[in-house]
Amino acid sequence: MATTTKTSTTKSTATKAEKASSPKAGKTGKMEDSEFHKFFVDELKDIYWAEKHLVKALPKMKKAATSPELAAAFDKHTQETQVHIETLEQVFELLGEKASAKKCDAMEGLLEEAEGIIDDTDSGTLIRDAGLILAAQKVEHYEIATYGTLRTFAQNMGHTDVVELLQQTLDNEKATDVALTQVAESFINEQAAEE
C-alpha cells in the first residue's frame, strides 16, 4: 500500500509540473476561462470596431486634404487599415472566437473630432491639412497604445501567434505616425502658420 500511495503522489507532482511549464497555463490556469482572457477578447472587439470605422473615415479625410502628400498618406493608411482589420480577424480565429465588433467610444470621439476640423477650417488651406494631421495622429496614438497593451496581454497569456500579429500592426501604426510627422514638418505646419 505504501508503494501505491508513493506512485500516485509522484504522478500528481508530475502533472502539476507539466501544468506549471505550460506557457498558456503558466500563472493563471486555463486562460480561455479567465476574466483576463475575456477582458482581452472584449478589447479586441473594441479595436476591431475602431478599425472598421477608421477605414470608412480615412477616404473622407483624404478628400478634405489640400496637399497631395497628405492625401497620399491617407490613401496609403486606408489600405493599411484594411490589412489591420484582416489581421484582427486572424487573431479572433487563432483564439477560437467569432470576429465581432463592440462600439469603441474613444474612436467614435476621435473621428467626430476629425469631422469637426473639416467643418471648422476652410477648404484648400494648409490650416485644414495641419488640423487633419493633428486628428490623424491622435488616432494613431490611440491605436499605438491599444495595440501595445493588447500585445503585452497576449504575451502574458502565452498566445505567441497573436503576439506576432499584434506586433506587426503596432509597428505599422508607429510607422504611420512617423510618416504623418514628416508630412507636417516638411512644409505644411510652416505654411499653415503663414496663412
C-alpha positions in Angstrom: 0.0 0.0 0.0 2.8 2.4 0.8 4.1 1.9 -2.8 0.8 2.7 -4.3 0.5 5.9 -2.4 4.0 7.0 -3.3 3.3 6.3 -7.1 0.1 8.4 -7.0 1.9 11.2 -5.2 4.7 11.1 -7.9 2.0 11.2 -10.7 0.3 14.1 -9.0 3.6 16.0 -8.7 4.4 15.3 -12.4 1.0 16.6 -13.5 1.5 19.8 -11.5 5.0 20.3 -13.0 3.6 19.8 -16.6 0.9 22.4 -16.0 3.4 24.8 -14.5 5.6 24.5 -17.5 2.8 25.2 -20.0 3.1 28.8 -21.2 -0.7 29.1 -21.6 -1.5 27.8 -18.1 1.7 29.4 -16.5 0.4 31.7 -13.8 -3.3 31.7 -14.1 -4.6 28.2 -15.1 -6.9 27.7 -18.1 -6.6 31.1 -19.8 -9.7 30.9 -22.0 -12.0 30.7 -19.0 -10.2 33.5 -17.1 -11.7 37.0 -16.6 -8.4 38.4 -18.0 -8.8 36.5 -21.3 -12.5 37.6 -21.6 -11.3 41.2 -21.0 -8.7 40.8 -23.7 -11.2 39.5 -26.2 -13.6 42.3 -25.3 -10.8 44.9 -26.0 -10.0 43.1 -29.3 -13.7 43.7 -30.3 -13.3 47.3 -29.4 -10.3 47.9 -31.6 -12.0 45.9 -34.4 -14.9 48.3 -34.3 -12.4 51.2 -34.3 -10.5 49.9 -37.4 -13.7 49.2 -39.3 -14.9 52.8 -38.7 -11.5 54.3 -39.4 -11.3 52.6 -42.8 -14.5 54.5 -43.7 -13.3 57.8 -42.3 -9.9 58.0 -44.0 -11.2 58.5 -47.5 -13.2 61.5 -46.3 -10.0 62.9 -44.7 -8.2 62.2 -48.0 -10.9 64.1 -49.9 -10.7 67.1 -47.5 -6.8 67.3 -47.7 -5.3 70.1 -49.6 -1.8 68.8 -50.2 -1.2 65.8 -52.5 1.3 64.4 -50.0 -1.3 64.3 -47.2 -3.9 62.8 -49.5 -1.5 60.1 -50.5 -0.7 59.4 -46.8 -4.4 59.0 -46.1 -4.8 56.7 -49.1 -1.9 54.5 -48.0 -3.3 54.3 -44.5 -6.7 53.3 -45.8 -5.1 50.3 -47.4 -3.1 49.5 -44.3 -6.2 49.8 -42.1 -7.9 47.2 -44.3 -5.0 44.9 -43.5 -5.3 45.7 -39.8 -9.0 44.5 -40.0 -8.0 41.3 -41.7 -5.2 40.8 -39.1 -7.7 41.2 -36.3 -9.9 38.6 -38.0 -6.9 36.2 -37.9 -6.4 37.0 -34.2 -10.0 36.1 -33.4 -9.7 32.9 -35.4 -6.5 31.9 -33.6 -8.3 32.5 -30.3 -11.3 30.4 -31.4 -13.5 33.5 -31.2 -16.0 35.0 -33.7 -14.8 38.3 -35.2 -17.3 40.8 -33.8 -17.2 44.5 -33.1 -18.1 46.3 -29.9 -18.6 50.1 -30.2 -15.4 52.0 -29.4 -16.3 55.3 -27.8 -12.8 56.6 -28.0 -12.5 56.1 -31.8 -16.0 57.5 -32.3 -14.9 60.7 -30.5 -11.7 60.9 -32.4 -13.4 60.6 -35.7 -16.1 63.2 -34.7 -13.2 65.5 -33.9 -11.7 65.0 -37.4 -15.1 65.8 -38.9 -15.2 68.9 -36.7 -11.8 70.0 -38.0 -13.0 69.7 -41.6 -16.2 71.7 -40.7 -14.2 74.4 -38.9 -11.5 75.0 -41.5 -11.6 76.4 -45.0 -11.2 74.1 -48.0 -8.0 74.4 -49.8 -5.9 75.6 -46.8 -2.9 74.2 -45.2 -4.5 75.1 -41.9 -7.0 72.3 -42.7 -4.2 69.9 -43.5 -2.4 70.7 -40.2 -5.7 70.0 -38.4 -6.2 66.8 -40.3 -2.7 65.7 -39.4 -3.4 66.5 -35.7 -6.6 64.5 -35.8 -4.9 61.5 -37.6 -2.0 61.5 -35.1 -4.5 61.4 -32.2 -6.0 58.3 -33.8 -2.5 56.8 -34.3 -1.5 57.4 -30.7 -4.7 55.8 -29.5 -4.1 52.8 -31.7 -0.4 52.5 -30.7 -1.5 52.5 -27.0 -4.2 49.9 -27.7 -2.1 47.5 -29.8 0.9 47.8 -27.5 -1.2 46.9 -24.5 -3.1 44.1 -26.3 0.2 42.6 -27.5 1.5 42.6 -23.9 -1.7 40.9 -22.7 -1.4 38.2 -25.4 2.3 37.7 -24.4 1.3 37.3 -20.7 -1.2 34.6 -21.7 1.2 32.7 -24.0 -0.6 33.5 -27.2 2.6 33.6 -29.3 1.0 33.7 -32.7 -1.3 36.5 -31.6 1.6 38.5 -30.2 3.3 38.4 -33.6 0.2 39.6 -35.4 -0.4 42.4 -33.0 3.3 43.4 -33.1 3.0 43.7 -36.9 0.1 46.1 -36.6 1.7 48.0 -33.8 4.9 48.5 -36.0 2.7 49.7 -38.9 0.8 52.2 -36.6 4.1 53.6 -35.4 5.4 54.0 -38.9 2.2 55.8 -40.0 2.6 58.2 -37.1 6.2 59.0 -38.2 5.1 59.5 -41.8 2.4 61.9 -40.7 5.0 63.9 -38.7 7.3 64.0 -41.7 4.5 65.4 -43.9 3.6 68.0 -41.3 7.2 69.1 -40.8 8.2 69.1 -44.5 6.1 72.2 -45.3 2.5 72.0 -44.0 3.0 73.4 -40.5 5.2 76.2 -41.6 2.9 77.3 -44.5 -0.2 76.9 -42.3 1.3 79.4 -39.8 1.7 81.9 -42.6 -1.9 81.7 -43.9 
